Amino acid sequence: MMSASATAWLSGFIPDIPTPFDEAGRIDLSTFAGLCERQIKAGVTAIVVAETAGEFNTLTTAERDALILAAADLARGRVRVIAGSGSNSTTEAAERAKSAELAGADAVLSVVPYYNKPMQAGIAAHFRTVADATALPIVLHDCPGRTIRELADDTLFTLAESPQFIGLRDSTGNLLRPMRLRPMLPAQFRLLSGNDATALAFVACGGDGCVSLAANIAPEMAQAIFSNYRRGQMPAAQALQHRLLPLATSLAQENPAALKYAMSLLGLMRPDIRLPLVELSDQAKAEVAVALAALDETDITLDATNASRATSARDRAYSGAPDDIFSRPMSCPARR
C-alpha cells in the first residue's frame, strides 16, 4: 500500500497555469516558462498545466505536448508537473494521458467526461481506461458546473481503491464534502478544492489544498495562507484569505479570460484567449482591476525580466480598467 507521505507533494495552493499566446495566436513558451519559474520560486510543490486555465480544449496535440515538455524541462524535479489530460472522448483522454507521460509529466489531471452525460458506471469505466493507458498517478477532476455530470462519492471510493488514483480536484463548492469523504478514503488520497474563495474552509474541513487561479497572481500570499493554517495560525490565514477573496471571486467569474486579463495588468503575459472565449467586457475588466488594486503591492511579487516582455498595460485591451490601477506603483522587490 502506498504511504501517505508518497503524495505529500499534492497539497497547498497549486497554480493552474494559463497558456500564454503571442501576437499571432501561437503559444508563447518563453512567457510560459517565466510563469512556471515564478511559481517554483514561490515554493509551490506542483504546477498544473494544459488544464482549465490553460484552455486545454483549444490546444492542438502538438501545443499541449510542447507545454508539458517545457514545464517538465523547467521543473527538473524541483516541483511536480500535473498535466491536464481530460476529454469527453475516452479514447482521446487515454491518448492524452499517454502523451503527457511521454512528455515528462509527473501526474495527470483528468476531468469527468463532459457533454456526453455518462452514467456513473460509464464515468468509472472511462477513468479506468485512462489509468490503463499510463503508469502516471491520476488526479480526478469533478467539475459539474462544466461537465453536467458529477463524480458520485461511491464512484470515487471505488476508483480510490486503486493506488494510481491519488487525488481529487473538487470544484463542486460543497464544503461538507471533504468531511464526508475523508474517513472513507485511503490516507494517501488527497482532496483539493477547485475554488479559491472557499479554499481555506475546504482545508479546515479535511481538505489538503487548492488547485488555484489566484495563486497565479499572488503566489507567495497563497502559500502563506496554507502555511499559516498548517502552523495553527488560523487568524493569520483567515486575514490573508479575506484579502484575497475579492480577487478570487472576480477571477472565477470568467475563467480564464479574467485571470489572463489580471495577469496582463501586472505585465506578466498578454490577455489573449482563444475562441469561443472572447475578451472581457469593459465592466468586467474594471471589476478585475478594482479587485487587483485592493491587494497590497507586497502581496504580489513580480519578476522584472518577465514583466519587461509583456504587453504594456496601456494596450488597447485594457481600455476598461480604471485609471487608478496604473497609478499605483508595481515594484519588483528582490526575492528573500
C-alpha positions as CSV (number, residue, x, y, z in Angstrom):
1,M,0.0,0.0,0.0
2,M,1.2,3.5,-0.8
3,S,2.2,5.5,2.2
4,A,0.6,8.9,2.9
5,S,3.9,10.6,2.6
6,A,4.2,9.5,-1.0
7,T,1.6,12.0,-2.0
8,A,2.5,14.8,0.4
9,W,3.5,16.9,-2.5
10,L,-0.1,17.1,-3.6
11,S,-1.1,19.8,-1.1
12,G,-1.1,23.5,-0.6
13,F,-2.0,26.0,-3.3
14,I,-1.2,24.5,-6.6
15,P,-1.5,27.0,-9.5
16,D,-3.5,26.2,-12.6
17,I,-1.1,27.9,-15.1
18,P,-2.8,29.8,-18.0
19,T,-1.4,29.3,-21.6
20,P,0.1,32.5,-23.0
21,F,-0.4,33.3,-26.6
22,D,1.7,35.7,-28.7
23,E,0.5,38.4,-31.2
24,A,0.0,35.7,-33.8
25,G,-2.1,33.5,-31.5
26,R,0.7,30.9,-31.1
27,I,1.6,29.6,-27.7
28,D,4.4,31.7,-26.1
29,L,6.7,29.2,-24.5
30,S,9.1,31.8,-23.2
31,T,6.4,33.6,-21.2
32,F,5.0,30.2,-20.1
33,A,8.4,29.3,-18.7
34,G,8.5,32.6,-16.8
35,L,5.1,31.9,-15.3
36,C,6.2,28.4,-14.2
37,E,9.5,29.6,-12.8
38,R,7.7,32.4,-10.8
39,Q,5.6,29.7,-9.1
40,I,8.6,27.5,-8.4
41,K,10.4,30.4,-6.7
42,A,7.4,31.0,-4.6
43,G,7.7,27.5,-3.1
44,V,4.9,25.5,-4.7
45,T,5.1,21.7,-4.7
46,A,3.4,21.3,-8.0
47,I,2.0,23.1,-11.1
48,V,-1.0,22.3,-13.3
49,V,-0.5,22.9,-17.0
50,A,-2.8,22.5,-20.0
51,E,-6.0,22.2,-17.9
52,T,-8.9,24.6,-17.3
53,A,-6.9,27.8,-17.0
54,G,-4.7,26.5,-19.8
55,E,-7.6,26.3,-22.3
56,F,-6.8,22.7,-23.0
57,N,-9.7,22.1,-25.3
58,T,-8.5,24.7,-27.8
59,L,-4.9,23.4,-27.8
60,T,-3.6,21.1,-30.5
61,T,-1.9,17.9,-29.6
62,A,1.4,19.4,-30.5
63,E,0.8,22.5,-28.4
64,R,-0.3,20.5,-25.4
65,D,2.8,18.3,-25.6
66,A,5.0,21.3,-26.0
67,L,3.6,22.9,-22.9
68,I,4.1,19.8,-20.8
69,L,7.6,19.2,-22.1
70,A,8.6,22.8,-21.4
71,A,7.2,22.6,-17.9
72,A,8.9,19.3,-17.2
73,D,12.3,20.6,-18.6
74,L,12.0,23.7,-16.4
75,A,10.9,21.8,-13.3
76,R,13.8,19.4,-13.4
77,G,12.4,17.6,-10.4
78,R,12.1,20.8,-8.3
79,V,8.3,20.5,-8.4
80,R,5.8,18.0,-9.9
81,V,4.1,18.7,-13.2
82,I,0.5,17.8,-13.3
83,A,-0.8,17.7,-16.9
84,G,-4.4,18.1,-18.0
85,S,-5.4,15.1,-19.9
86,G,-9.2,15.3,-19.9
87,S,-11.6,14.8,-22.8
88,N,-15.2,13.7,-23.3
89,S,-13.8,11.0,-25.6
90,T,-12.4,8.1,-23.6
91,T,-10.0,7.2,-26.3
92,E,-8.8,10.8,-26.6
93,A,-8.4,11.1,-22.8
94,A,-6.3,7.9,-22.7
95,E,-4.2,9.1,-25.6
96,R,-3.6,12.5,-23.9
97,A,-2.6,10.7,-20.6
98,K,-0.1,8.5,-22.6
99,S,1.2,11.6,-24.4
100,A,1.6,13.5,-21.1
101,E,3.7,10.7,-19.7
102,L,6.0,10.7,-22.8
103,A,6.4,14.5,-22.5
104,G,7.7,14.2,-18.9
105,A,4.6,14.9,-16.7
106,D,4.6,13.5,-13.1
107,A,0.9,13.1,-12.9
108,V,-2.2,13.8,-15.0
109,L,-5.4,15.6,-14.1
110,S,-8.4,14.0,-15.8
111,V,-11.9,15.6,-15.7
112,V,-15.3,13.8,-15.7
113,P,-16.4,13.5,-19.3
114,Y,-18.4,16.5,-20.4
115,Y,-21.3,16.9,-22.8
116,N,-21.9,13.1,-23.1
117,K,-23.7,13.0,-19.7
118,P,-22.4,9.5,-18.9
119,M,-23.9,7.3,-16.1
120,Q,-21.7,6.6,-13.1
121,A,-20.7,3.2,-14.4
122,G,-19.5,4.9,-17.6
123,I,-17.5,7.5,-15.7
124,A,-15.8,4.8,-13.7
125,A,-15.0,2.8,-16.9
126,H,-13.7,6.0,-18.5
127,F,-11.2,6.6,-15.8
128,R,-10.1,3.0,-15.6
129,T,-9.4,3.1,-19.3
130,V,-7.3,6.3,-18.8
131,A,-5.4,4.5,-16.0
132,D,-4.7,1.5,-18.2
133,A,-3.1,3.9,-20.8
134,T,-0.4,5.3,-18.4
135,A,1.7,4.5,-15.5
136,L,1.3,8.0,-14.1
137,P,-0.7,8.8,-11.0
138,I,-4.1,10.3,-11.7
139,V,-5.9,13.2,-10.1
140,L,-9.6,13.2,-10.8
141,H,-11.4,16.5,-11.5
142,D,-15.1,16.8,-10.5
143,C,-16.5,20.0,-12.0
144,P,-20.2,19.6,-12.6
145,G,-20.7,23.2,-13.5
146,R,-18.7,22.4,-16.7
147,T,-19.5,18.7,-17.2
148,I,-23.1,18.5,-16.0
149,R,-22.4,15.1,-14.5
150,E,-20.8,14.8,-11.1
151,L,-18.4,12.2,-9.8
152,A,-20.5,10.5,-7.2
153,D,-19.0,9.6,-3.9
154,D,-19.4,5.9,-4.4
155,T,-17.7,6.1,-7.8
156,L,-14.8,8.0,-6.2
157,F,-14.5,5.4,-3.4
158,T,-14.4,2.6,-6.0
159,L,-11.7,4.3,-8.1
160,A,-9.6,5.3,-5.0
161,E,-9.2,1.6,-4.2
162,S,-6.5,1.7,-6.9
163,P,-3.4,3.5,-5.7
164,Q,-3.0,5.0,-9.1
165,F,-5.8,7.4,-8.3
166,I,-4.1,9.8,-5.8
167,G,-6.4,12.8,-5.5
168,L,-9.5,14.8,-6.4
169,R,-9.8,18.4,-7.6
170,D,-13.3,19.1,-6.2
171,S,-14.9,22.0,-8.0
172,T,-18.4,21.3,-6.6
173,G,-18.2,24.1,-4.0
174,N,-19.6,21.7,-1.4
175,L,-17.7,22.3,1.9
176,L,-19.3,19.4,3.6
177,R,-17.8,17.0,1.0
178,P,-14.3,16.7,2.4
179,M,-15.6,15.9,5.9
180,R,-17.8,13.2,4.3
181,L,-15.1,11.8,2.1
182,R,-12.1,11.9,4.3
183,P,-13.0,8.9,6.6
184,M,-13.8,6.8,3.6
185,L,-10.6,7.4,1.5
186,P,-7.1,6.0,1.8
187,A,-4.7,8.1,3.8
188,Q,-2.6,8.9,0.8
189,F,-5.6,10.2,-1.3
190,R,-5.5,14.0,-1.5
191,L,-8.6,16.3,-1.6
192,L,-8.0,19.6,-3.4
193,S,-10.5,22.4,-3.7
194,G,-11.1,23.9,-7.1
195,N,-12.4,27.2,-5.6
196,D,-10.1,29.9,-4.3
197,A,-12.8,31.7,-2.5
198,T,-13.6,28.7,-0.2
199,A,-10.1,27.1,-0.2
200,L,-9.3,27.7,3.4
201,A,-12.6,26.5,4.6
202,F,-12.2,23.4,2.4
203,V,-8.8,22.6,4.0
204,A,-10.2,23.2,7.5
205,C,-13.0,20.7,6.7
206,G,-10.5,18.0,5.9
207,G,-9.0,19.0,2.5
208,D,-5.3,19.1,1.6
209,G,-5.1,22.2,-0.6
210,C,-6.4,24.0,-3.7
211,V,-5.8,24.0,-7.4
212,S,-5.8,27.7,-7.6
213,L,-6.3,30.6,-10.1
214,A,-5.4,33.3,-7.6
215,A,-2.0,31.8,-6.9
216,N,-1.0,32.9,-10.4
217,I,-1.4,36.5,-9.2
218,A,-0.1,36.3,-5.7
219,P,1.8,33.0,-5.3
220,E,3.6,33.9,-2.0
221,M,0.3,35.1,-0.5
222,A,-1.4,31.8,-1.5
223,Q,1.4,29.8,0.0
224,A,1.2,31.9,3.2
225,I,-2.5,31.1,3.7
226,F,-1.8,27.4,3.7
227,S,1.4,27.5,5.8
228,N,-0.3,29.7,8.4
229,Y,-3.1,27.2,8.6
230,R,-0.7,24.3,8.9
231,R,1.1,26.0,11.8
232,G,-2.1,26.5,13.6
233,Q,-2.2,30.3,13.0
234,M,-5.8,30.4,11.8
235,P,-6.4,34.1,12.4
236,A,-3.4,35.0,10.1
237,A,-4.6,32.5,7.5
238,Q,-8.1,33.9,7.6
239,A,-6.9,37.5,7.3
240,L,-4.9,36.6,4.1
241,Q,-7.9,34.7,2.7
242,H,-10.1,37.7,3.3
243,R,-7.7,40.0,1.5
244,L,-7.6,37.6,-1.4
245,L,-11.3,37.0,-1.6
246,P,-12.4,39.9,-3.9
247,L,-9.8,38.9,-6.5
248,A,-10.6,35.2,-6.2
249,T,-14.3,35.9,-6.8
250,S,-13.6,38.1,-9.8
251,L,-11.3,35.6,-11.4
252,A,-13.8,32.8,-11.1
253,Q,-16.5,34.7,-13.0
254,E,-14.9,34.3,-16.4
255,N,-12.1,31.8,-16.1
256,P,-9.5,32.0,-17.8
257,A,-10.3,35.3,-19.5
258,A,-10.4,37.2,-16.2
259,L,-7.2,35.5,-15.0
260,K,-5.3,36.4,-18.1
261,Y,-6.5,40.0,-18.0
262,A,-5.4,40.4,-14.4
263,M,-2.0,39.0,-15.2
264,S,-1.7,41.3,-18.2
265,L,-2.3,44.3,-15.9
266,L,0.7,43.1,-13.9
267,G,2.8,42.8,-17.1
268,L,3.1,39.0,-16.8
269,M,1.5,38.0,-20.1
270,R,-0.8,39.0,-22.8
271,P,-4.6,38.8,-22.2
272,D,-5.4,36.9,-25.4
273,I,-7.7,33.9,-25.3
274,R,-9.0,31.6,-28.0
275,L,-12.5,31.3,-29.4
276,P,-15.1,30.5,-28.3
277,L,-13.8,32.7,-25.4
278,V,-13.5,36.4,-26.1
279,E,-12.0,39.3,-24.2
280,L,-13.8,40.7,-21.1
281,S,-16.4,43.4,-21.4
282,D,-15.3,46.8,-20.1
283,Q,-17.3,46.4,-17.0
284,A,-15.7,43.0,-16.2
285,K,-12.3,44.5,-16.9
286,A,-13.0,47.2,-14.4
287,E,-14.2,44.7,-11.8
288,V,-11.0,42.7,-12.1
289,A,-8.8,45.8,-12.0
290,V,-10.5,47.1,-8.8
291,A,-10.1,43.7,-7.1
292,L,-6.5,43.6,-8.1
293,A,-5.9,47.1,-6.9
294,A,-7.2,46.1,-3.5
295,L,-4.2,43.9,-2.8
296,D,-1.2,45.5,-1.2
297,E,1.8,45.7,-3.6
298,T,3.7,43.5,-1.1
299,D,1.1,40.7,-1.8
300,I,2.4,40.5,-5.4
301,T,6.0,39.6,-6.3
302,L,6.9,40.4,-9.9
303,D,9.9,39.3,-11.9
304,A,11.3,42.2,-13.8
305,T,12.5,40.1,-16.7
306,N,9.1,38.6,-17.4
307,A,7.4,41.9,-16.9
308,S,9.6,43.6,-19.5
309,R,8.5,41.1,-22.1
310,A,4.8,41.5,-21.5
311,T,2.3,43.8,-23.2
312,S,2.1,47.3,-21.9
313,A,-0.7,48.0,-19.5
314,R,-1.7,50.9,-21.8
315,D,-2.5,48.4,-24.6
316,R,-6.0,48.8,-26.1
317,A,-7.1,45.6,-24.4
318,Y,-7.0,47.4,-21.1
319,S,-9.4,50.2,-22.1
320,G,-11.9,49.1,-19.5
321,A,-9.6,49.3,-16.5
322,P,-9.9,52.2,-14.1
323,D,-7.0,54.6,-14.2
324,D,-6.1,54.2,-10.6
325,I,-4.8,50.6,-11.3
326,F,-2.0,52.2,-13.2
327,S,-1.3,55.0,-10.8
328,R,-0.2,52.6,-8.1
329,P,3.5,51.7,-8.5
330,M,4.1,48.0,-9.0
331,S,7.6,47.4,-7.7
332,C,9.6,44.3,-8.3
333,P,11.2,43.6,-4.9
334,A,14.2,41.3,-4.6
335,R,13.3,37.8,-3.5
336,R,14.3,36.9,0.0
